[in-house]
Amino acid sequence: MKRVLPLMGMLFAGYLTAGTGAANAAEYPLPPDNSRLIGENTTYVVPNDGKPLEAAAAKYQIGLIGMLEANPGTDPYLPKPGTVLTIPSQMLLPDTKREGIVVNLAELRLYYYPKGEDKVIVLPIGIGQLGRNTPEMVTSVSQKIPNPTWTPTANIRKAYLKDGIKLPGMVPAGPDNPMGLFAMRLSAGTGQYLIHGTNANFGIGMRVSSGCIRLRPDDIEALFNMVPKGTRVQIINQPIKVAVEPDGKRYIEVHQPLSHTDKDDPQTKPIVLTAAEKKFIKNKETNEDVVKQAIERRSGMPVIVSHGTDADSAQEAPASQVPQSQSAAITQAKSYQTADNQ
């Protein structure tokens, strides 16, 4: 069941808008062309401060579902004090052209490759909710809009009315605007898709929007100031990423696939393998048992699957511990959703 947050925000919104966004963009040195592994995972001990999981996610620039994938069973609203959480800051770059902005829908991340610089900026995002999907496409930034206004479409107004909320015809720029303070319009279609901020951070790293790509306030400001008009934007959907690194180690990174219906459980929904992924798995150097467990676990983190890797030690947690607790937590978190400009 989806519930739309009122315009001024509701549960957590006031606290989260008050400044849990990261101060600096998550920047990684760009690996050579024959390597795709970046970053390192870290750990975080939950303090006894009564804050939701989003506070830790924002501090380390991770999306909410990314935190839940890495830490199954964690309560997204009140994580247990003293719990040691894994911060999934290690990842494989998407298997596509390293140019401009690359959005991988399945992992709910945005990658920005600044032209002429040996670095990549990685940021968590919110994307289109079920039925209002963010489409795969190659497009570009056609317009940069500081202090955007929000004009709700007829569909958005109807959606709010179902919850008893009558939206104004136009919401002026400012801190209460659901689009935040910065927006970049994409050239695809009629320009209906944007990369923009938000006035309620809870939902970054989730399927929450009406099709646009949403970032935390500090992240959209940083990206807005870095990205020139005309920048190439590619939106892909890769729930599985594989790589063979220069040292010979073989990695697989598995994320929950996007749901197509309300009945889909992203933790157990089958993932369709590409020809390249099948070839990687069938290679004599790949331990298929470890691959199978990684696909069941769906930790959202790179796992070594080279032969000689023990299936039990390769995972952060046994797959049998994941489906019920993790799916339940994600379902609970998804019940709080917001709408954007579409």
N, C-alpha and C positions, 0 to 999 in steps of 0.2 A: 504494500500500500504506500503510495507516494503522497507526501504532504508538502505544500508549497509554503515557504516562509513568507510572512508578511513583509512588506516593503522595508519597514524599519528594522527588520531582523527579529529573531526570537531566540530560542534556546542557544546560549553561548555567544550570540552575535555581538552583543555589546562588549563582552570581555575580549573577544577575538579581534574586533576591529580596533581595539585600543592599543595594539602594537605588538603582536606576537610574530609579525612577519620578520624574515631574516633581513639583516642589514646589508648584506652583500650577496651578489649572485654566486651560485655554486660553480666554480671555475676549475677545470681540469686541464692538465697539459695534454695536447693532442698526441696520441701514439702514432708510430709510423704506419704506413699503408697496410703492412702485413700483420697489424695488431689491432684489436678492438677492445681490449680490456682496460678499463680506467677505474681509478678510485680504490678505496679500501673501506671495508665495513668497520664500524666502531660499536661501542656499547654505551648505554646510558642507564643510570640507576634512577628509577622514578622517585622523586622527592615526595614528602608528605605535605603537599601544598593544595590538594583538592582540584588541581587543574586537569582538564581532559587530555586525551592522547594528542589532540591537535596541537597543544602547546609544544610538546617535544617534536612533533613532525615539522612544525614551522621553524623551530630553532635550528634544525638540521636540514631544512629545505627538502623534506620528504613528503609525499602525498599520504593521505590517511589510509587508503587501501594498501599502499606500499608498506606502511608500518604494520598493518594487520597481516599482510602476506608473510612478512618476516617474523612476526611475533603472534602466532595463532593463539586464540583464546584470550587475548588481552581485551579488557573492557575499554571501548573507545571513549566512554564518558568519564570513567573514574578508574584509571589503571591503578593496581595495587602498589602502595608505597614500598620501596625496597626491591621491586622487581627489576631485574637486569634485562633491558630491551636491546635487541640488535638494531642498529641504525644501518639500513641497507644503502650505503654510499658507494658500493662497488657495482659496476655494471658493464655490459658489453654495448658498444656503440651499435645502433641499428645497421642492418645490412643494406645500405643504400648510399647514395652520393653524399659526400661530406661538403655540403654547400648550403649557405643560408640557414633557414629554420627547418628542422625536421621534427614532426610531431608523430610519436608512436602512440596511437590510441590505446592499444592493449596494455601498455605499461604506464599510461597516464603521465607521460613525460614529454617535455619539449627540449630539443637540442638546438643550440645556436652556434654556428661555426663562423666567427668573425672573419671576414675576407682578409687574407694576407697574414693571419695570426695563427700561431701553433697552439691553439687552445680551443676548448669547447665549453659552452655554458649550458648547464643542465638544470631544468626547473620543473617542479611538479605542476600539474594542470588539472582543471576540471573540464570535462567534455560533455557532449550531448547525452541526455538521459534516454532511456529506452523509448522508442517511438519518435524521438527528435535527434536522431543520430548525427554526429559530426561526420561528414563524408570523407572518404579517401580521395585525394586529388593532388595535383601539382598546380600551384597558383603563385601569387606574389602579393606583397604589401602595396596596396594602391593608395592608401591614405593614412596619415598619422593624425590622431585627434586628441589633443589635450583637453581635459575637462569636458568630456562628452556629455550630452544630454541623453535621456532615454525616452523613446517614444514606443510604448508597448503596442504590439500588433493586436489585431482582433483576437487571434488565438490565445495570446498571453492574457488578455483581459478576461476572456472566457474562463481560462484556467484558474485565475485568481477569484473570479466570481463564484466558482464552485466551492471555494473555501470561505465565501462570505466577504471577500475583500474587493472593494471597488477601486480600481486604479485610476489615477488622473490621466489625462490625455498625453501629458508630457511631464517627465521628472527632470528638473533642472540639474545642472552640474553641481557637484558638491559631495560631501561625505556620505550622504544618504542615497546617492545614486547607485543602483545595482551594478552599473558598468564600471564603477570605480572612477579614478581620476585620469586614466589613460586608456586609449583604445587604438588599435591598428586594424583598418578594414582590409579584407582580402578581395582580390579582383574577381574571384570566381563568381559565377551566377550573377545576381543582381547586387552583389556586395553585401548580402545578408549575413555573411560570416565574418566575425571579428575575433581578434585576440585582445582581451581586455581585462581589467581588474574586477574588483568586487567590493561590496560594502559588508560582506559577511564571510570571513575566512573559512568557516566550517563547511567543508565540501570540496576543498582543493585536494586533488588526487582521487576524485570520485566522478561518477556520471551524474552531473547535477544541472547542466545548462540546457538551453533549448537549441543547442547546436554549435554555439560559439565555444571558443577556447578561453578558459578563465584562469587567471593567476592571482596569487596573493598581492596585496598593494605594493609592497617594496619590490617584488619580483617584476611586476609589469612596469614599474617606473624605471628600473634598471634596464630592462629589455627595450623599452620605448626609447631610451636615450642612446642605446647602442645600435639599433637596427635602422638602416637607411630605407627610405621609400624605394620601392622596386625590388626589395630583397625577395629571392626565391623562397617559397614555402611549399614543403612537401608533407602531406599527411598520409601516413601508412598505418597498417594494422598488423603488427608482428608479435603475437603472444609468445612465440619461441624465438630465441636468438642463439646461434651456435658460432663457435670460433675455434680455430687452431692457432695458438699463439706461437711466437718465434721460438720459444723454448720447447715446443712440441706438446705442451699440455693442451688438452681438449676441454672446452667449456660448453655448457648449456645453461641458458637462463630462461625460466618458464614463468610466465604471468598468467593470471586467470583470463580466459578469453571473454570477449564482450558477449553479453546475453542478447538473444534475439527475441525472446518472449519472457513474460513474467514467471513462467514455470522453469526457466533455465537456472541451474545452480552453477555459477562460474567455477566452483571448486571441483565439480565432477563432470561438467560439460566436456564432451570429447573435443580435442584440438586437432584440426586437420593439418597434417604435415605437408610441407612443400617438398618438391623433388630434391632440393638441395639438403633439406633437413633429413630426409630419408637416407640419402647417400652418406651424410655425416654419421648417422646412427649405425648404418650397416658396415661402416668402415671397420676393418679388423683391429684398429687401434682404439676403438670406442667400446667401453664397457656398457652393453645394452641393459644390464640389470640396474646399473646406477642411473642410466637415462630414464628407464621406466619409473624408478622411484622419484626422480626429479620432476617428471611430468605429473605424477600423482601429488607430490608435495606442493608444487607451484609456489615456491618461496619468493619469487621475484628477484632472486640473487644468483649470480654465476656459481655453478657447481662444476667441479672437475670430474670429468667422466672418462678419463684415460684409463686404459687397462692398468691394473695394479692399484686402482683406487677402490677402497672398501665401500660397499654400498651403504653401510650403516654410518660410517664416519664422514661420508661425503655430504650428508644432509645436516641442516641446522636442527631439524626435529623429525622424528619418524612420521611417515605419511599417514599412518593410522591415527595420529593425534590431531590431524588437521581438519578434515571435512566438516564435522558437526560444529565444533566450536568456532572455527574461523568463519564459516559461512553464516552462522547465526550472528556473529558480531558485525559482519559487513552488512547483512540485511538490516540489522538494527540501525547502523550508522546511515544507511541509505534512506531511511524513513524521513530524514530531515533534508529536504531538497529546496533549492532556490531556482528561480527562472531569470533569464537574461533578456536580451533585446529582441529575440526572434518571435 
